[in-house]
C-alpha cells in the first residue's frame, strides 16, 4: 500500500487493495495456504517464553529469531496454514505482514512504468509486477562507469569502526566490497546471507550495494571511510520493499551486533516524530549507536520528510549538487534559454554545434527525417527508453522529452542509449515544438553549477514537534558507486546519507569515546549553509545547518550542542519561547562569542546573551528567548537565521516556530486493510498531529458517489497515531470509496481512498 495523506484543499483518490497479502510477496498475488511465509509477531511479555511455547505446541512453525532489545517479538516462518494458527494465541499482540517501506526514489520516472497522462495498453499483471522502487535496479551500464576517487581528504579511514547498512542487502562478492564486508543478517529470509535480491527471487536490487560503496568501498573505488567494517542488514526485499517491523528488527539486530553507526537510506510516507520506526531509532541512539537517515526524495514541497528521518535524535540528511554542468538550448533571434535536465542512464549532453529540431510526437511511430537532428518527444504512454530507441534508429544526435503536465520532469533510462537525452517542462516543450515546426536550429550553451540544493530533496519540518529537518546536506546527485557487476550512478538522499555515515566513521576513529550526540554536534557545528540563485540562503527546512564539511568536522574548534533552534508552536496571544544550547570551546585559546541580534519585526522580539568569552575547554549553557505577539503575525510557519560569531567568524543557526497553525497535513499515514490472520476484521490506522474533535470514515459507491454508511465515528481523539478495528460484516464485501474526515474547531480535513475487500485465500 502507498497511502499518502493530504488536506481538505485537495482530494485525490489512492488505490488500496485490501486483500490477503503475505509480506515477502512483492507482486501482491494471493498466497497459497501451502506456501512458506515469514512474518514477525509482536508478543506480550517475555518473548523467550513464547518461543518455547510455539516450539512445543506449534511444531510446524519455526521461530527463527527473537527480538528483545527494541521490541518484544518473534520472527517465524512456515506454511501459511500453520502460521495462520499462531494468531489464535492470546499472547500475540500484532502481526506485521504489510509492506510499507522502500528505498526512497528521486523524482524519476522509470521507463518500465506507465508514464502519466495516458492509459497504458499493457496488462494489469505486467504493471503489477513493477515495483516503484525498481527503476534504478538494473545495472545495464554498470561496466561503463569509472570507479570514483575517494571523496574525502583525511588521514583517518574509519579503521576499526563497525557500520551497519540497513537496506536491500549487499553484493558482498564485489571486488571493492568483499574486503570490508564482515557479515550481517537478512530479516527478509531470516538467515545470515544478506545478499541483494537476485533476478530469480523477484525484482532484483542494487541499492544496498551502492550505499555500502559510498561508505566504505575499498578497491578500485574508495569510499569515504575505506577501512570501515561493513555489516549488511537486508530489511528490504524484492523491488526494495519491506515492512516497518522488519526495519525495526534490523535496527535491533544491528544494535545487538555492536554497530558504532547505522545507515538507513529508506523511508515511508509518514511525517511523524513518534511513528514506531522513528522511536526505534531514538532507542538505538540512546544505547550508544549513531544513526544516519536519508531525508527522502519527495521535495521540493514542505512537510515531506518522513519516518524514520523524523527521529528527534538521528542525523537526517538532504541532498546537494556539488558540481554539475547544466546544458541550455537557444534558438536564433530568441532571447530565451531552455535549461535541460539530463536523464539518468544517458551519456552527457555535450553538443558543440547547432542542430535542427524535429518533432517525434508521442514516440508511437518511427521517427522520420531525423538524421543528424535532435528529436523532441512528448511524454505519454510509451516508455522513455522506447522513444529514445526510435530516435537512435533514425540517426538522431540527441533527444528531448517534454512533460505533458505542469511541473518539472526528471527521468531515468534502464537501457543506456548511445545519444544524450534530456527532459524539459510542458511549457518549454511547447516552445521548442514551435521551433521544430519552423525548421529552426538549436544551439547548446552550458552553465557550471555547484553548491546547490537538489530539487527532489525532501523538506521539513516535522509535524507535532516542528523539528527542522534535514539537519545537514551532502552530495546526492550523479553519485557513482558499487553495484552488482560494476559501478553505476544514482541520485537521491539515499546517496547523501551514506556520505555522512562515512564521515561519522572518520570522526569515531579520531574520537573513539565520542557519543552519537557529540558526533552529530561536530557535523552540524561545521556545516556551511547554501545560497540560492538570488543570493539569499535556502530556507532552514530545506538545508538545516547546510553542506557538510568532512575534514573540518573531524576536529572542530567549537562544538555547538542544540544548534537548530526549534521554538515549537505559539498558541497564546503573547508567548515567550526558550531554546537552550551549549557552546564548547575545544581550541587551546580563549574565544570571544557574540550574537547578531535580528531586527525586531512586528510581532517578534529576541532576547539573546551579550558578548561572552570561553576559556580553552570551557562550556557554557546559552538560553535564546523569543517573544511572539501572535496577533501581529501571520498564521503559519516562520523561519530564518540567527548569527553567532566566534571571534569574527559567523555561524548561521536556523530557527523555526509556528504561529497558531500551518499548512501541514492534518491526516497522515492512512492504512485501511484486512489482516491475513484476522480476516473477519477491517483495520484502520492513521496519524493525526492535531488529534480531532471528531473523526469519521464514510463509505461511498465508487461509480455513483452515493453515500452508503458510516463505519467509524469517534469524538475527542487525542493527537498521535491511532488505530482501530471494524467487524468486516459491518463493512461488506464490495468496492468502496472511503472518505476519512477530521473536524478541528470549524475546519475539516479529509482524505479519500479507493479500496476493495476480497475473499480470504481459503475461499478461492
Secondary structure, 3 states (H helix, E strand, C coil): CCCCCCCCCCCCEEEEEECCCCCCCCCCCCCCCCCEEEEEEEECCCHHHHHHHHHHHCCCCEEEEEECCCCCEEEEEEEHHHHHHHCCCCCEEEEECCCCEECCCCCCECCCCCCCCCCCCCCHHHHHCCCCCCCCCCCCCHHHCCCCCCCCCCCCCCCCCEEEEEECCCCCCCCCCCCCEEEEEECCCCECCCCCCCHHHCCCCCHHHHHHHHHHCECCCECCCCCCEEEEEECCCHHHEECHHHHHHHHHHHHHCCCCEEEECCECCCCCCCCHHHHHHHHHHHCCCEEEEECCCCCCCCCCCCCCCCCCCCEEEEEEECCEEEEEEEECCCCCEEECEECECCCCCCCCCCEEEEEEECCCCCCCCCCCCEEEEECCCCCHHHHHHHHHHCCCCEEEEECCCCCCCCEECCCCCCCEEEEECHHHHHHHHHHHHCCCEEEEEEEEECCEECCCCCCCCCCCCCCCCCCEEEECCCEEEEECCEEEEECCHHHHHHHHHHHHHHHHHHCCCCCHHHHHHHHHHHCECCECCCCCECCHHHHCCCECCHHHHHCCCEEEECCCEEEEEECCCEEEEEEEEEEEECCCCCEEEEEECCCCCCCEEEECCCCEEECCCCEEEEEEEEEEEHHHCCCEEEEEEEEEEECCEEEEEEEEEEECCCCCCCCEEEEEEECCCCCCEEEEEEEECCCEEEEEEEEEECCCCCEEEEEEEEEEECCEEEEEEEEHHHCCCCEEEEEEEEEECCEEEEEEEEEEECCCHHHC
